[in-house]
């Protein structure tokens, strides 16, 4: 079992790297979403305006949920990567 600490260390580094990469990806996507956002055009008709704004609100909510799930996943990857790295440091 001599290779066991090295495998755990490699897994910890992969988890940490994946978490950081995912956070950077989410940040880039959020900035890209913000930069290309086009406000919906509203017409004079109240019911059409409510429909357009409702659909736009759901669209923005879906984007926010997507980015939030990415952040939570990245946080979990970082958490377990750091815990695994700390655990293996304590054993050595």
Secondary structure by P-SEA (a helix, b strand, c coil): ccaaaaaaaaaaaaaaaaaaaaaaaaaaaaaaaaaacccccccccaaaaaaaaaaaaaaaaaaaaaaaaaaaaaaaaaaaaaaaaaaaaaac
